[in-house]
Structures are given as structure tokens and as C-alpha cells.
Amino acid sequence: MPSAKRIRILRWICLLSVLVLAAGPCPAETDSPPPDIRTIDVLDLNTAITIALSGNPTLAAARDRVRQARARLNQARSAYWPRIDATASGSQVSLADRTLDRQRAQARFFNPAATIEDPEEFYRVGLSANWLVFNGFERKWSNASAQVGIDQSEMGRNETRRRLMASVAQSYHAAQLARENLTIARADAAFNQRLLDDAKIRRRVGVGSLSDTLNFEIRVNAARTREIKAAETYASTRYALAAILGIADARLPATVKLAPMAVENDTEMHLPDVQPLIDYAFLHRPDILQAELNRQQAGLAVRIARAGYYPAVNLSATINGERPENAAFDREDFGNTLALGLTYNLFSGGLTRARTDEASARQAEATRQWTDTRLKAGAQVRSAHARLIAAQRQLVLQRDNARLVEKQRDLVEKEYNAGQGSLVRLNEAQRDRVTAEGRLALALISLRQAWFELKTETGQILEAYPED
């Protein structure tokens, strides 16, 4: 019969297992539904980013990777708990005729009334518990590594968010620029159409020439060609924007308009110092933090590999019952075993040393990758800062140039209408006006994009769009 002390140990192990099972798995994260694009009249950049963060499938996949990392941590933690297995079997044994005759003869020798049934049934049940008490701190470092893995996945998710927001901004600004180019082309077509109408009226009253009329017809057709091309580009950029936002069929509803381009403000024309931005990036950029976590995890891998130098201690307990003929077990059918074992590897062909060397090399590699990531991040912040400087200067020049060109075009038009200016000069003035307006729109968009890129390269954009 099993002792009362051993039975209490087995009962305690069973109770712990039941508690673990009752806790159940951690609840999975649920994705928040994206805003309904059909309810939006004016789509600004903030709303576009919010939609992308809610509905983009790439970001949803990053959330799934975080859940995988949490599940791996739960797997690592399970090593601290005992493993309990229950077994049951029933068998029917049919003996060979010669074996059966021999066993019957032996039984009758000792007891003439003895009988041996054939076939004979056997029933067995068992409960075993195995608990790894010590394995060279491998469980400790494996759990720490799994926890770092969660942090890595979180940083990877933030890096995906950072790059996604950068892509949304680039796509949105491209769509805004395409819309401004379309507006400029339409204004050019309308201007030349007005001049064409005036030329036709002057020709009918005998003060205009056919060459002027043909000139403005050519200019109208050229402007309308540019308008068609600009409309095509604008439609394409809207499709690209809808795709990155995760909208079904990659189509923005026709009722959704992009926000108008506001004039630059003093904050946008302010130039921040670059060194504080680099310092901020080193502390907050997800890819740098992920590289640091990779280095930490590589160090933990070295400790895990070194666990092979230590012995392993295992505690096991079993209760087994066996009964012939039927499954009506009672206490007399059970036996038990309680054992404490120690295993210490003396030689394995240098396997532990090789694993440690490999992990150490990976740690060195992770350190160099971390250094490289920091260097690249610093260069990216400096480049974004330089682009911002150029964008601010270009915007000042292009706005001033657009004002001058507009004034010049108006003067040339007045001179032409008064018969004091040439048609060629008017064409040049209008062409300069269209070019200047296009460059001004590009300069303003470049300024907004440069600011967004600078915040993206430093990681500040994650603070501007925090997670719920």
C-alpha cells in the first residue's frame, strides 16, 4: 500500500495542475474597428493615419506577432510546473497452446485445483508526475528571453506603425500635390479659354487677328491635355492612398475630399537643433530599441547555452494499478514510486562548449548590428533635418517668386489688351505663372513632408499618434 505521505505529495501535485488548467489561456487582443470612410467628408492627414492604424493588414499582422511572443512566454513558464500524465489500458492476452499447457501443468503441480483462463484480461491505470527541480538556471534565462521576445515584438509593432505612418503621409501628400496640379491645370485652361473668347470677339469686330485666335486655341488644348494628365495622376494617388489605408477595393468614395493645403505657419518655418533630435531618436526609435533587445536576448542565449555545464535534478512520482479479469480496482491493486534523480553530463563531444561559442558569436553580431542601427539612425535624422532646411528656404523663394510672376503676368495681360504688348510675351508670362504655381505647391508639400519625415526619423511621430 502507498504511504500516506506519498499520497499527500501526489494530491498536492494534482491540485497545482488543476489550478493551472483552470486559469486557461490569456485572452486574445481584439482589433478596434476602423472609422467608416463613408461618413467622412474631408479627409485630413490625421484621419488618414487613424484609419490606416486601425485597418491596415500589415499592422494587424504585427499584432499577431505580439500575441505569438506572449504565447511563447507562457510556454517557457510552463517549465516551472510539474508534468502530470494519466494512463489507462485494457488488454486481452491469448497464450500459445504449448505455453498454456506448460503453465497449467506447473500450476497443477503446486495446486491440483488451479485453473488458468485463456484468453486472460488485464487492466492497468496509472498517474505519473515529473517535476524538473533544477536544470542549471536554463528555465530562468529562457523565461527572461521569452519576456524580451515580447518586448521585441512590441518594438517591431511600433516600427511597423512608424513606417506605416510615414507611408501614409507620403501617399497623402502625393495626392494633395496631384490635386493642386489639377487645380492649376484647370485654372490655366480657364485663363486661356477667357483669352480665346476675347480674341474671337475682337476678330468679329475687326480688331483681332486669326493668329491670336489660333494661338489661344492651341494654348487651351495644351492646358486641357495637362488637366487630363493631372486628373489621371490624382485618381492614381487616391487609389494608392486607399490601398495603404486598408479600404476595401482600394477606392476612396467620390464624396471624400482631401483637406485643402493651408498656408505655412511660424511653427513650420522654425528650425529645430539637430543634436537633441538625434539624442531623442537614440532613446525612442523602435528599431534602435529592438536592436538593443536583440543584444539582450543574445546575451541570455549565452547563459542558456552554459546551463549544459550544470547538473539536472528531477523529482518524479507514480501510482500504478493493475488488475486481471475486471477493472474494479481497490487499494490493494495500487503501488507507488517516489524518486529524486540527478543527471550530470560528463562528455558529449564538446556540444555544450560549441553551443556556448555559437551563442557568444551571435551576441557579438547583435552588438555590431545595434551599433550599425544607431549610426544609420543618426544619419537619417541629419538627412531629414537637411531636407527640412532646404524645404523652408525653397518655400520662401517660391512664394516670393509666385507673387512676382503673378504680378508680371497681370501687367503683361493688361499691356496685351491695350495693344502695347506682344502675344509671345503673354504666352511666356502665363507659362511662367503656371510653372511658379506648380513649384510653390511642390515647395509647400515638400515642407509638410519634410516635417513628417523628421518626426518619423526621430520616432516623435509615435507620440503624436499613441495607441489606444
Secondary structure, 3 states (H helix, E strand, C coil): CCCHHHHHHHHHHHHHHHHHHHHCCCCCCCCCCCCCHHHCCEECHHHHHHHHHHHCHHHHHHHHHHHHHHHHHHHHHHHHCCEEEEEEEEEEECCCHHHHHHHHHHHHHHCCCCCCCCCEEEEEEEEEEEEEEECCCHHHHHHHHHHHHHHHHHHHHHHHHHHHHHHHHHHHHHHHHHHHHHHHHHHHHHHHHHHHHHHHHHHHCCCCCHHHHHHHHHHHHHHHHHHHHHHHHHHHHHHHHHHHCCCHHHCCCCCCEECCCCCCCCCCCCCCCHHHHHHHHHHHCHHHHHHHHHHHHHHHHHHHHHHHHCCEEEEEEEEEEEEECCCCCCHHHEEEEEEEEEECCCCCCCHHHHHHHHHHHHHHHHHHHHHHHHHHHHHHHHHHHHHHHHHHHHHHHHHHHHHHHHHHHHHHHHHHHCCCCCHHHHHHHHHHHHHHHHHHHHHHHHHHHHHHHHHHHHCCHHHHCCCC
